[in-house]
Amino acid sequence: MRTENVQDMMRNVAIKAGFIDEDNNGNAFNPLGPHALRESMSSLMTNSGVPDTIVDFWLGHVIGEMAEAYKGVQFESLRTMYLDREKLLSISAPKVDVEELRAKLRLEVEEQNRQLQLMVNNLLTENMDLKNRQRKTEDELDKIIVQLEKQDNELGELKKLIHERTRQT
């Protein structure tokens, strides 16, 4: 099946359902076509509090570096987030209780904040540990450098002694 077939099918369905006429109600595009439906889903999900990166992920977009920010978010939480909002996409679903949705969003945001705070705390601890290790390594390196300079001086003295003795003989 080709893209044009899907677009034609969606246009025919919209005409038969009475949503548009043969001229798309004067629009340049079919408001019930695949692209318009994807845009509608994107708007509904974004307006219901789903982070843009997750909406892009659901739409199949490449999310690049931002994916790292959500690496800790498990698949199950994305699934639950979608299922909680699935009724927003259904034409036969009962009306959405906005206050209930806001409460759920607050809980989701709080949980994500807790997870992110945990990650930040772990990174801070790891960073402090690495700084301490670096400081110790630098101190050890300084001691080694002092020892090498001392040995280099002693070697220079030995060379002088050997050179003087070989000249005397």
MOUR-V273628 format. One record per backbone hydrogen bond with DSSP energy under -0.5 kcal/mol. NH is the residue of the N-H (numbers start at 1). CO is the residue of the C=O. Records with the same first field share a line. If there is no record, write none. Layout:
BEGIN
NH: CO + CO
END
This chain:
BEGIN
6: 2
7: 3
8: 4
9: 5
10: 6
11: 7
12: 8
13: 9
14: 10
15: 11
16: 12
17: 13
18: 15
19: 14
20: 14
24: 21
26: 23
27: 24
31: 29
33: 30
37: 33
38: 34
39: 35
40: 36
41: 37
42: 38
43: 39
44: 40
45: 41
46: 42
47: 43
48: 44
49: 46
50: 45
54: 51
55: 51
56: 52
57: 53
58: 54
59: 55
60: 57
61: 56
66: 63
67: 64
68: 65
69: 66
70: 66 + 67
71: 68
73: 70
74: 72
77: 74
78: 74
79: 75
80: 76
81: 77
82: 78
83: 79
84: 80
85: 81 + 82
86: 82
88: 85
89: 85 + 86
90: 86
98: 96
101: 97
102: 98
103: 99
104: 100
105: 101
106: 102
107: 103
108: 104
109: 105
110: 106
111: 107
112: 108
113: 109
114: 110
115: 111
116: 112
117: 113
118: 114
119: 115
120: 116
121: 117
122: 118
123: 119
124: 120
125: 121
126: 122
127: 123
128: 124
129: 125
130: 126
131: 127
132: 128
133: 129
134: 130
135: 131
136: 132
137: 133
138: 134
139: 135
140: 136
141: 137
142: 138
143: 139
144: 140
145: 141
146: 142
147: 143
148: 144
149: 145
150: 146
151: 147
152: 148
153: 149
154: 150
155: 151
156: 152
157: 153
158: 154
159: 155
160: 156
161: 157
162: 158
163: 159
164: 160
165: 161
166: 162
167: 163
168: 164
169: 165
END
